[in-house]
Amino acid sequence: MARFISAVHLPFYIASGFFKLSFAKVLFYVMTSAALYLSIAFGLFHIFGEIAGEKMRIYLPILAFTFLIIYFLAAKFKKT
């Protein structure tokens, strides 16, 4: 469960040591949760990335140009 909730890794490892869980058991849980997490994340990014990728091909140049204009304007006003 610690793999799926941010900022819970360290308390999980500390609690594992506090409750004297065996290294093999903790390693099994960490490896299993990492494999599950990566499989879910990869699958979701693969499915939704393909859908969003087609739309981003249109909007990405416009977005990049807008960010460049904002960057140069911010640099110009910072100097003055």
PDB file of N, CA, C and O in Angstrom, chain B, residues numbered from 101:
ATOM      1  N   MET B 101       0.824  -1.193   0.000  1.00  0.00           N
ATOM      2  CA  MET B 101       0.000   0.000   0.000  1.00  0.00           C
ATOM      3  C   MET B 101       0.863   1.250   0.000  1.00  0.00           C
ATOM      4  O   MET B 101       0.438   2.289  -0.505  1.00  0.00           O
ATOM      5  N   ALA B 102       2.045   1.173   0.546  1.00  0.00           N
ATOM      6  CA  ALA B 102       2.915   2.346   0.615  1.00  0.00           C
ATOM      7  C   ALA B 102       3.343   2.808  -0.769  1.00  0.00           C
ATOM      8  O   ALA B 102       3.652   3.985  -0.952  1.00  0.00           O
ATOM      9  N   ARG B 103       3.367   1.925  -1.731  1.00  0.00           N
ATOM     10  CA  ARG B 103       3.769   2.296  -3.087  1.00  0.00           C
ATOM     11  C   ARG B 103       2.739   3.219  -3.737  1.00  0.00           C
ATOM     12  O   ARG B 103       3.102   4.061  -4.558  1.00  0.00           O
ATOM     13  N   PHE B 104       1.480   3.075  -3.389  1.00  0.00           N
ATOM     14  CA  PHE B 104       0.416   3.808  -4.051  1.00  0.00           C
ATOM     15  C   PHE B 104       0.091   5.145  -3.391  1.00  0.00           C
ATOM     16  O   PHE B 104      -0.635   5.951  -3.972  1.00  0.00           O
ATOM     17  N   ILE B 105       0.603   5.394  -2.214  1.00  0.00           N
ATOM     18  CA  ILE B 105       0.328   6.648  -1.515  1.00  0.00           C
ATOM     19  C   ILE B 105       1.649   7.397  -1.365  1.00  0.00           C
ATOM     20  O   ILE B 105       2.621   6.874  -0.821  1.00  0.00           O
ATOM     21  N   SER B 106       1.660   8.624  -1.856  1.00  0.00           N
ATOM     22  CA  SER B 106       2.896   9.411  -1.791  1.00  0.00           C
ATOM     23  C   SER B 106       3.306   9.669  -0.347  1.00  0.00           C
ATOM     24  O   SER B 106       2.461   9.766   0.543  1.00  0.00           O
ATOM     25  N   ALA B 107       4.592   9.776  -0.132  1.00  0.00           N
ATOM     26  CA  ALA B 107       5.191  10.112   1.159  1.00  0.00           C
ATOM     27  C   ALA B 107       4.935   9.075   2.245  1.00  0.00           C
ATOM     28  O   ALA B 107       4.968   9.403   3.431  1.00  0.00           O
ATOM     29  N   VAL B 108       4.682   7.840   1.861  1.00  0.00           N
ATOM     30  CA  VAL B 108       4.462   6.789   2.853  1.00  0.00           C
ATOM     31  C   VAL B 108       5.572   5.740   2.771  1.00  0.00           C
ATOM     32  O   VAL B 108       5.583   4.792   3.556  1.00  0.00           O
ATOM     33  N   HIS B 109       6.501   5.898   1.833  1.00  0.00           N
ATOM     34  CA  HIS B 109       7.580   4.915   1.700  1.00  0.00           C
ATOM     35  C   HIS B 109       8.423   4.826   2.966  1.00  0.00           C
ATOM     36  O   HIS B 109       8.600   3.746   3.530  1.00  0.00           O
ATOM     37  N   LEU B 110       8.936   5.957   3.403  1.00  0.00           N
ATOM     38  CA  LEU B 110       9.821   5.962   4.565  1.00  0.00           C
ATOM     39  C   LEU B 110       9.139   5.444   5.830  1.00  0.00           C
ATOM     40  O   LEU B 110       9.727   4.621   6.532  1.00  0.00           O
ATOM     41  N   PRO B 111       7.920   5.893   6.150  1.00  0.00           N
ATOM     42  CA  PRO B 111       7.272   5.329   7.342  1.00  0.00           C
ATOM     43  C   PRO B 111       7.038   3.817   7.236  1.00  0.00           C
ATOM     44  O   PRO B 111       7.086   3.105   8.239  1.00  0.00           O
ATOM     45  N   PHE B 112       6.785   3.335   6.016  1.00  0.00           N
ATOM     46  CA  PHE B 112       6.626   1.888   5.823  1.00  0.00           C
ATOM     47  C   PHE B 112       7.914   1.152   6.165  1.00  0.00           C
ATOM     48  O   PHE B 112       7.889   0.130   6.851  1.00  0.00           O
ATOM     49  N   TYR B 113       9.035   1.671   5.685  1.00  0.00           N
ATOM     50  CA  TYR B 113      10.318   1.014   5.964  1.00  0.00           C
ATOM     51  C   TYR B 113      10.668   1.086   7.449  1.00  0.00           C
ATOM     52  O   TYR B 113      11.186   0.121   8.011  1.00  0.00           O
ATOM     53  N   ILE B 114      10.390   2.214   8.081  1.00  0.00           N
ATOM     54  CA  ILE B 114      10.660   2.349   9.515  1.00  0.00           C
ATOM     55  C   ILE B 114       9.766   1.408  10.318  1.00  0.00           C
ATOM     56  O   ILE B 114      10.227   0.756  11.256  1.00  0.00           O
ATOM     57  N   ALA B 115       8.475   1.338   9.946  1.00  0.00           N
ATOM     58  CA  ALA B 115       7.554   0.441  10.651  1.00  0.00           C
ATOM     59  C   ALA B 115       7.954  -1.013  10.457  1.00  0.00           C
ATOM     60  O   ALA B 115       7.813  -1.826  11.371  1.00  0.00           O
ATOM     61  N   SER B 116       8.455  -1.344   9.267  1.00  0.00           N
ATOM     62  CA  SER B 116       8.905  -2.722   9.017  1.00  0.00           C
ATOM     63  C   SER B 116      10.042  -3.092   9.952  1.00  0.00           C
ATOM     64  O   SER B 116      10.078  -4.205  10.476  1.00  0.00           O
ATOM     65  N   GLY B 117      10.966  -2.175  10.167  1.00  0.00           N
ATOM     66  CA  GLY B 117      12.059  -2.435  11.085  1.00  0.00           C
ATOM     67  C   GLY B 117      11.593  -2.448  12.528  1.00  0.00           C
ATOM     68  O   GLY B 117      12.069  -3.253  13.329  1.00  0.00           O
ATOM     69  N   PHE B 118      10.663  -1.562  12.867  1.00  0.00           N
ATOM     70  CA  PHE B 118      10.158  -1.489  14.235  1.00  0.00           C
ATOM     71  C   PHE B 118       9.437  -2.773  14.635  1.00  0.00           C
ATOM     72  O   PHE B 118       9.594  -3.265  15.752  1.00  0.00           O
ATOM     73  N   PHE B 119       8.639  -3.311  13.701  1.00  0.00           N
ATOM     74  CA  PHE B 119       7.896  -4.545  13.988  1.00  0.00           C
ATOM     75  C   PHE B 119       8.675  -5.806  13.660  1.00  0.00           C
ATOM     76  O   PHE B 119       8.146  -6.916  13.725  1.00  0.00           O
ATOM     77  N   LYS B 120       9.950  -5.617  13.305  1.00  0.00           N
ATOM     78  CA  LYS B 120      10.878  -6.727  13.071  1.00  0.00           C
ATOM     79  C   LYS B 120      10.369  -7.722  12.026  1.00  0.00           C
ATOM     80  O   LYS B 120      10.418  -8.937  12.221  1.00  0.00           O
ATOM     81  N   LEU B 121       9.875  -7.164  10.901  1.00  0.00           N
ATOM     82  CA  LEU B 121       9.493  -8.025   9.789  1.00  0.00           C
ATOM     83  C   LEU B 121      10.749  -8.534   9.118  1.00  0.00           C
ATOM     84  O   LEU B 121      11.765  -7.841   9.087  1.00  0.00           O
ATOM     85  N   SER B 122      10.689  -9.731   8.584  1.00  0.00           N
ATOM     86  CA  SER B 122      11.870 -10.288   7.932  1.00  0.00           C
ATOM     87  C   SER B 122      12.144  -9.529   6.635  1.00  0.00           C
ATOM     88  O   SER B 122      11.229  -9.014   5.991  1.00  0.00           O
ATOM     89  N   PHE B 123      13.416  -9.474   6.273  1.00  0.00           N
ATOM     90  CA  PHE B 123      13.815  -8.764   5.072  1.00  0.00           C
ATOM     91  C   PHE B 123      13.175  -9.381   3.839  1.00  0.00           C
ATOM     92  O   PHE B 123      12.765  -8.662   2.927  1.00  0.00           O
ATOM     93  N   ALA B 124      13.085 -10.708   3.802  1.00  0.00           N
ATOM     94  CA  ALA B 124      12.499 -11.386   2.645  1.00  0.00           C
ATOM     95  C   ALA B 124      11.033 -11.001   2.462  1.00  0.00           C
ATOM     96  O   ALA B 124      10.574 -10.811   1.336  1.00  0.00           O
ATOM     97  N   LYS B 125      10.302 -10.887   3.566  1.00  0.00           N
ATOM     98  CA  LYS B 125       8.889 -10.532   3.484  1.00  0.00           C
ATOM     99  C   LYS B 125       8.721  -9.089   3.004  1.00  0.00           C
ATOM    100  O   LYS B 125       7.875  -8.811   2.154  1.00  0.00           O
ATOM    101  N   VAL B 126       9.524  -8.175   3.547  1.00  0.00           N
ATOM    102  CA  VAL B 126       9.459  -6.772   3.124  1.00  0.00           C
ATOM    103  C   VAL B 126       9.873  -6.650   1.661  1.00  0.00           C
ATOM    104  O   VAL B 126       9.241  -5.919   0.899  1.00  0.00           O
ATOM    105  N   LEU B 127      10.912  -7.347   1.268  1.00  0.00           N
ATOM    106  CA  LEU B 127      11.362  -7.328  -0.124  1.00  0.00           C
ATOM    107  C   LEU B 127      10.269  -7.846  -1.051  1.00  0.00           C
ATOM    108  O   LEU B 127      10.050  -7.285  -2.125  1.00  0.00           O
ATOM    109  N   PHE B 128       9.583  -8.908  -0.649  1.00  0.00           N
ATOM    110  CA  PHE B 128       8.485  -9.444  -1.452  1.00  0.00           C
ATOM    111  C   PHE B 128       7.376  -8.407  -1.617  1.00  0.00           C
ATOM    112  O   PHE B 128       6.872  -8.214  -2.723  1.00  0.00           O
ATOM    113  N   TYR B 129       6.995  -7.743  -0.539  1.00  0.00           N
ATOM    114  CA  TYR B 129       5.944  -6.730  -0.618  1.00  0.00           C
ATOM    115  C   TYR B 129       6.365  -5.548  -1.498  1.00  0.00           C
ATOM    116  O   TYR B 129       5.579  -5.049  -2.303  1.00  0.00           O
ATOM    117  N   VAL B 130       7.596  -5.118  -1.335  1.00  0.00           N
ATOM    118  CA  VAL B 130       8.077  -3.975  -2.116  1.00  0.00           C
ATOM    119  C   VAL B 130       8.142  -4.330  -3.599  1.00  0.00           C
ATOM    120  O   VAL B 130       7.707  -3.548  -4.445  1.00  0.00           O
ATOM    121  N   MET B 131       8.679  -5.494  -3.912  1.00  0.00           N
ATOM    122  CA  MET B 131       8.798  -5.905  -5.321  1.00  0.00           C
ATOM    123  C   MET B 131       7.427  -6.135  -5.953  1.00  0.00           C
ATOM    124  O   MET B 131       7.205  -5.758  -7.103  1.00  0.00           O
ATOM    125  N   THR B 132       6.522  -6.739  -5.220  1.00  0.00           N
ATOM    126  CA  THR B 132       5.177  -6.993  -5.748  1.00  0.00           C
ATOM    127  C   THR B 132       4.431  -5.682  -5.984  1.00  0.00           C
ATOM    128  O   THR B 132       3.815  -5.492  -7.033  1.00  0.00           O
ATOM    129  N   SER B 133       4.489  -4.792  -5.019  1.00  0.00           N
ATOM    130  CA  SER B 133       3.783  -3.518  -5.183  1.00  0.00           C
ATOM    131  C   SER B 133       4.422  -2.673  -6.288  1.00  0.00           C
ATOM    132  O   SER B 133       3.712  -1.973  -7.011  1.00  0.00           O
ATOM    133  N   ALA B 134       5.734  -2.725  -6.430  1.00  0.00           N
ATOM    134  CA  ALA B 134       6.400  -1.981  -7.502  1.00  0.00           C
ATOM    135  C   ALA B 134       6.000  -2.519  -8.869  1.00  0.00           C
ATOM    136  O   ALA B 134       5.735  -1.746  -9.789  1.00  0.00           O
ATOM    137  N   ALA B 135       5.954  -3.839  -9.005  1.00  0.00           N
ATOM    138  CA  ALA B 135       5.544  -4.431 -10.283  1.00  0.00           C
ATOM    139  C   ALA B 135       4.099  -4.081 -10.610  1.00  0.00           C
ATOM    140  O   ALA B 135       3.777  -3.767 -11.756  1.00  0.00           O
ATOM    141  N   LEU B 136       3.236  -4.135  -9.616  1.00  0.00           N
ATOM    142  CA  LEU B 136       1.834  -3.789  -9.831  1.00  0.00           C
ATOM    143  C   LEU B 136       1.691  -2.309 -10.184  1.00  0.00           C
ATOM    144  O   LEU B 136       0.969  -1.959 -11.118  1.00  0.00           O
ATOM    145  N   TYR B 137       2.369  -1.452  -9.448  1.00  0.00           N
ATOM    146  CA  TYR B 137       2.301  -0.013  -9.690  1.00  0.00           C
ATOM    147  C   TYR B 137       2.806   0.330 -11.093  1.00  0.00           C
ATOM    148  O   TYR B 137       2.167   1.094 -11.817  1.00  0.00           O
ATOM    149  N   LEU B 138       3.944  -0.231 -11.469  1.00  0.00           N
ATOM    150  CA  LEU B 138       4.502   0.066 -12.786  1.00  0.00           C
ATOM    151  C   LEU B 138       3.620  -0.471 -13.907  1.00  0.00           C
ATOM    152  O   LEU B 138       3.489   0.169 -14.949  1.00  0.00           O
ATOM    153  N   SER B 139       3.022  -1.627 -13.706  1.00  0.00           N
ATOM    154  CA  SER B 139       2.120  -2.180 -14.721  1.00  0.00           C
ATOM    155  C   SER B 139       0.898  -1.297 -14.916  1.00  0.00           C
ATOM    156  O   SER B 139       0.498  -1.025 -16.048  1.00  0.00           O
ATOM    157  N   ILE B 140       0.312  -0.854 -13.827  1.00  0.00           N
ATOM    158  CA  ILE B 140      -0.863   0.020 -13.917  1.00  0.00           C
ATOM    159  C   ILE B 140      -0.481   1.362 -14.542  1.00  0.00           C
ATOM    160  O   ILE B 140      -1.177   1.848 -15.433  1.00  0.00           O
ATOM    161  N   ALA B 141       0.609   1.959 -14.085  1.00  0.00           N
ATOM    162  CA  ALA B 141       1.031   3.264 -14.604  1.00  0.00           C
ATOM    163  C   ALA B 141       1.366   3.166 -16.087  1.00  0.00           C
ATOM    164  O   ALA B 141       0.953   4.025 -16.867  1.00  0.00           O
ATOM    165  N   PHE B 142       2.108   2.137 -16.492  1.00  0.00           N
ATOM    166  CA  PHE B 142       2.471   1.978 -17.893  1.00  0.00           C
ATOM    167  C   PHE B 142       1.229   1.779 -18.749  1.00  0.00           C
ATOM    168  O   PHE B 142       1.108   2.374 -19.819  1.00  0.00           O
ATOM    169  N   GLY B 143       0.315   0.950 -18.286  1.00  0.00           N
ATOM    170  CA  GLY B 143      -0.915   0.709 -19.047  1.00  0.00           C
ATOM    171  C   GLY B 143      -1.735   1.969 -19.230  1.00  0.00           C
ATOM    172  O   GLY B 143      -2.214   2.248 -20.329  1.00  0.00           O
ATOM    173  N   LEU B 144      -1.901   2.733 -18.159  1.00  0.00           N
ATOM    174  CA  LEU B 144      -2.680   3.967 -18.254  1.00  0.00           C
ATOM    175  C   LEU B 144      -2.006   4.995 -19.156  1.00  0.00           C
ATOM    176  O   LEU B 144      -2.669   5.640 -19.968  1.00  0.00           O
ATOM    177  N   PHE B 145      -0.692   5.148 -19.015  1.00  0.00           N
ATOM    178  CA  PHE B 145       0.006   6.104 -19.876  1.00  0.00           C
ATOM    179  C   PHE B 145      -0.005   5.649 -21.329  1.00  0.00           C
ATOM    180  O   PHE B 145      -0.070   6.475 -22.239  1.00  0.00           O
ATOM    181  N   HIS B 146       0.057   4.354 -21.545  1.00  0.00           N
ATOM    182  CA  HIS B 146       0.036   3.838 -22.913  1.00  0.00           C
ATOM    183  C   HIS B 146      -1.315   4.091 -23.565  1.00  0.00           C
ATOM    184  O   HIS B 146      -1.382   4.529 -24.714  1.00  0.00           O
ATOM    185  N   ILE B 147      -2.381   3.818 -22.841  1.00  0.00           N
ATOM    186  CA  ILE B 147      -3.729   4.000 -23.390  1.00  0.00           C
ATOM    187  C   ILE B 147      -4.053   5.478 -23.565  1.00  0.00           C
ATOM    188  O   ILE B 147      -4.417   5.911 -24.658  1.00  0.00           O
ATOM    189  N   PHE B 148      -3.922   6.252 -22.489  1.00  0.00           N
ATOM    190  CA  PHE B 148      -4.307   7.654 -22.552  1.00  0.00           C
ATOM    191  C   PHE B 148      -3.272   8.508 -23.264  1.00  0.00           C
ATOM    192  O   PHE B 148      -3.610   9.563 -23.801  1.00  0.00           O
ATOM    193  N   GLY B 149      -2.024   8.075 -23.280  1.00  0.00           N
ATOM    194  CA  GLY B 149      -0.993   8.818 -23.996  1.00  0.00           C
ATOM    195  C   GLY B 149      -1.204   8.771 -25.490  1.00  0.00           C
ATOM    196  O   GLY B 149      -0.945   9.749 -26.191  1.00  0.00           O
ATOM    197  N   GLU B 150      -1.674   7.639 -25.982  1.00  0.00           N
ATOM    198  CA  GLU B 150      -1.942   7.517 -27.410  1.00  0.00           C
ATOM    199  C   GLU B 150      -3.098   8.425 -27.824  1.00  0.00           C
ATOM    200  O   GLU B 150      -3.062   9.051 -28.883  1.00  0.00           O
ATOM    201  N   ILE B 151      -4.115   8.485 -26.980  1.00  0.00           N
ATOM    202  CA  ILE B 151      -5.263   9.346 -27.268  1.00  0.00           C
ATOM    203  C   ILE B 151      -4.846  10.813 -27.207  1.00  0.00           C
ATOM    204  O   ILE B 151      -5.168  11.593 -28.103  1.00  0.00           O
ATOM    205  N   ALA B 152      -4.128  11.184 -26.146  1.00  0.00           N
ATOM    206  CA  ALA B 152      -3.711  12.577 -25.972  1.00  0.00           C
ATOM    207  C   ALA B 152      -2.631  12.965 -26.974  1.00  0.00           C
ATOM    208  O   ALA B 152      -2.527  14.135 -27.342  1.00  0.00           O
ATOM    209  N   GLY B 153      -1.829  12.007 -27.419  1.00  0.00           N
ATOM    210  CA  GLY B 153      -0.757  12.296 -28.362  1.00  0.00           C
ATOM    211  C   GLY B 153      -1.256  12.844 -29.681  1.00  0.00           C
ATOM    212  O   GLY B 153      -0.629  13.731 -30.260  1.00  0.00           O
ATOM    213  N   GLU B 154      -2.367  12.333 -30.160  1.00  0.00           N
ATOM    214  CA  GLU B 154      -2.926  12.826 -31.411  1.00  0.00           C
ATOM    215  C   GLU B 154      -3.396  14.263 -31.272  1.00  0.00           C
ATOM    216  O   GLU B 154      -3.208  15.068 -32.184  1.00  0.00           O
ATOM    217  N   LYS B 155      -4.001  14.590 -30.150  1.00  0.00           N
ATOM    218  CA  LYS B 155      -4.468  15.960 -29.933  1.00  0.00           C
ATOM    219  C   LYS B 155      -3.297  16.900 -29.672  1.00  0.00           C
ATOM    220  O   LYS B 155      -3.330  18.060 -30.084  1.00  0.00           O
ATOM    221  N   MET B 156      -2.259  16.409 -28.991  1.00  0.00           N
ATOM    222  CA  MET B 156      -1.118  17.258 -28.664  1.00  0.00           C
ATOM    223  C   MET B 156      -0.321  17.626 -29.905  1.00  0.00           C
ATOM    224  O   MET B 156       0.367  18.646 -29.908  1.00  0.00           O
ATOM    225  N   ARG B 157      -0.396  16.831 -30.945  1.00  0.00           N
ATOM    226  CA  ARG B 157       0.309  17.148 -32.177  1.00  0.00           C
ATOM    227  C   ARG B 157      -0.187  18.483 -32.744  1.00  0.00           C
ATOM    228  O   ARG B 157       0.567  19.210 -33.392  1.00  0.00           O
ATOM    229  N   ILE B 158      -1.440  18.790 -32.498  1.00  0.00           N
ATOM    230  CA  ILE B 158      -2.026  20.049 -32.965  1.00  0.00           C
ATOM    231  C   ILE B 158      -1.692  21.182 -31.998  1.00  0.00           C
ATOM    232  O   ILE B 158      -1.284  22.262 -32.426  1.00  0.00           O
ATOM    233  N   TYR B 159      -1.861  20.944 -30.703  1.00  0.00           N
ATOM    234  CA  TYR B 159      -1.756  22.012 -29.710  1.00  0.00           C
ATOM    235  C   TYR B 159      -0.348  22.273 -29.205  1.00  0.00           C
ATOM    236  O   TYR B 159      -0.088  23.359 -28.686  1.00  0.00           O
ATOM    237  N   LEU B 160       0.571  21.326 -29.334  1.00  0.00           N
ATOM    238  CA  LEU B 160       1.909  21.487 -28.773  1.00  0.00           C
ATOM    239  C   LEU B 160       2.689  22.653 -29.382  1.00  0.00           C
ATOM    240  O   LEU B 160       3.310  23.399 -28.625  1.00  0.00           O
ATOM    241  N   PRO B 161       2.695  22.856 -30.693  1.00  0.00           N
ATOM    242  CA  PRO B 161       3.414  24.026 -31.225  1.00  0.00           C
ATOM    243  C   PRO B 161       2.836  25.350 -30.715  1.00  0.00           C
ATOM    244  O   PRO B 161       3.586  26.281 -30.421  1.00  0.00           O
ATOM    245  N   ILE B 162       1.519  25.436 -30.610  1.00  0.00           N
ATOM    246  CA  ILE B 162       0.887  26.654 -30.102  1.00  0.00           C
ATOM    247  C   ILE B 162       1.283  26.864 -28.646  1.00  0.00           C
ATOM    248  O   ILE B 162       1.604  27.983 -28.245  1.00  0.00           O
ATOM    249  N   LEU B 163       1.261  25.805 -27.863  1.00  0.00           N
ATOM    250  CA  LEU B 163       1.632  25.884 -26.454  1.00  0.00           C
ATOM    251  C   LEU B 163       3.099  26.279 -26.290  1.00  0.00           C
ATOM    252  O   LEU B 163       3.425  27.113 -25.446  1.00  0.00           O
ATOM    253  N   ALA B 164       3.973  25.692 -27.085  1.00  0.00           N
ATOM    254  CA  ALA B 164       5.398  26.013 -27.004  1.00  0.00           C
ATOM    255  C   ALA B 164       5.649  27.481 -27.381  1.00  0.00           C
ATOM    256  O   ALA B 164       6.430  28.166 -26.720  1.00  0.00           O
ATOM    257  N   PHE B 165       4.994  27.953 -28.430  1.00  0.00           N
ATOM    258  CA  PHE B 165       5.146  29.346 -28.843  1.00  0.00           C
ATOM    259  C   PHE B 165       4.662  30.302 -27.758  1.00  0.00           C
ATOM    260  O   PHE B 165       5.291  31.329 -27.505  1.00  0.00           O
ATOM    261  N   THR B 166       3.551  29.964 -27.121  1.00  0.00           N
ATOM    262  CA  THR B 166       3.012  30.793 -26.038  1.00  0.00           C
ATOM    263  C   THR B 166       3.988  30.852 -24.859  1.00  0.00           C
ATOM    264  O   THR B 166       4.217  31.927 -24.304  1.00  0.00           O
ATOM    265  N   PHE B 167       4.558  29.719 -24.476  1.00  0.00           N
ATOM    266  CA  PHE B 167       5.527  29.706 -23.384  1.00  0.00           C
ATOM    267  C   PHE B 167       6.782  30.510 -23.725  1.00  0.00           C
ATOM    268  O   PHE B 167       7.341  31.180 -22.858  1.00  0.00           O
ATOM    269  N   LEU B 168       7.225  30.446 -24.978  1.00  0.00           N
ATOM    270  CA  LEU B 168       8.389  31.236 -25.378  1.00  0.00           C
ATOM    271  C   LEU B 168       8.107  32.724 -25.278  1.00  0.00           C
ATOM    272  O   LEU B 168       8.951  33.481 -24.799  1.00  0.00           O
ATOM    273  N   ILE B 169       6.941  33.153 -25.720  1.00  0.00           N
ATOM    274  CA  ILE B 169       6.572  34.566 -25.625  1.00  0.00           C
ATOM    275  C   ILE B 169       6.534  35.003 -24.162  1.00  0.00           C
ATOM    276  O   ILE B 169       7.061  36.060 -23.815  1.00  0.00           O
ATOM    277  N   ILE B 170       5.915  34.199 -23.309  1.00  0.00           N
ATOM    278  CA  ILE B 170       5.842  34.532 -21.879  1.00  0.00           C
ATOM    279  C   ILE B 170       7.232  34.592 -21.266  1.00  0.00           C
ATOM    280  O   ILE B 170       7.521  35.483 -20.466  1.00  0.00           O
ATOM    281  N   TYR B 171       8.093  33.655 -21.633  1.00  0.00           N
ATOM    282  CA  TYR B 171       9.455  33.618 -21.100  1.00  0.00           C
ATOM    283  C   TYR B 171      10.228  34.880 -21.487  1.00  0.00           C
ATOM    284  O   TYR B 171      10.863  35.509 -20.640  1.00  0.00           O
ATOM    285  N   PHE B 172      10.171  35.247 -22.775  1.00  0.00           N
ATOM    286  CA  PHE B 172      10.907  36.424 -23.227  1.00  0.00           C
ATOM    287  C   PHE B 172      10.327  37.717 -22.653  1.00  0.00           C
ATOM    288  O   PHE B 172      11.082  38.638 -22.339  1.00  0.00           O
ATOM    289  N   LEU B 173       9.018  37.803 -22.511  1.00  0.00           N
ATOM    290  CA  LEU B 173       8.423  38.979 -21.886  1.00  0.00           C
ATOM    291  C   LEU B 173       8.813  39.088 -20.419  1.00  0.00           C
ATOM    292  O   LEU B 173       9.102  40.181 -19.931  1.00  0.00           O
ATOM    293  N   ALA B 174       8.823  37.962 -19.716  1.00  0.00           N
ATOM    294  CA  ALA B 174       9.216  37.969 -18.307  1.00  0.00           C
ATOM    295  C   ALA B 174      10.686  38.369 -18.168  1.00  0.00           C
ATOM    296  O   ALA B 174      11.034  39.100 -17.240  1.00  0.00           O
ATOM    297  N   ALA B 175      11.557  37.904 -19.074  1.00  0.00           N
ATOM    298  CA  ALA B 175      12.968  38.274 -19.013  1.00  0.00           C
ATOM    299  C   ALA B 175      13.156  39.750 -19.314  1.00  0.00           C
ATOM    300  O   ALA B 175      14.014  40.404 -18.721  1.00  0.00           O
ATOM    301  N   LYS B 176      12.350  40.282 -20.244  1.00  0.00           N
ATOM    302  CA  LYS B 176      12.464  41.687 -20.597  1.00  0.00           C
ATOM    303  C   LYS B 176      12.033  42.572 -19.437  1.00  0.00           C
ATOM    304  O   LYS B 176      12.701  43.560 -19.134  1.00  0.00           O
ATOM    305  N   PHE B 177      10.911  42.227 -18.774  1.00  0.00           N
ATOM    306  CA  PHE B 177      10.424  43.043 -17.660  1.00  0.00           C
ATOM    307  C   PHE B 177      11.294  42.880 -16.417  1.00  0.00           C
ATOM    308  O   PHE B 177      11.322  43.765 -15.562  1.00  0.00           O
ATOM    309  N   LYS B 178      11.995  41.768 -16.312  1.00  0.00           N
ATOM    310  CA  LYS B 178      12.864  41.555 -15.161  1.00  0.00           C
ATOM    311  C   LYS B 178      14.085  42.483 -15.240  1.00  0.00           C
ATOM    312  O   LYS B 178      14.579  42.947 -14.213  1.00  0.00           O
ATOM    313  N   LYS B 179      14.562  42.747 -16.442  1.00  0.00           N
ATOM    314  CA  LYS B 179      15.726  43.612 -16.626  1.00  0.00           C
ATOM    315  C   LYS B 179      15.387  45.066 -16.357  1.00  0.00           C
ATOM    316  O   LYS B 179      16.241  45.827 -15.902  1.00  0.00           O
ATOM    317  N   THR B 180      14.161  45.458 -16.630  1.00  0.00           N
ATOM    318  CA  THR B 180      13.810  46.876 -16.457  1.00  0.00           C
ATOM    319  C   THR B 180      13.316  47.197 -15.086  1.00  0.00           C
ATOM    320  O   THR B 180      12.987  48.349 -14.803  1.00  0.00           O
TER     321      THR B 180
END
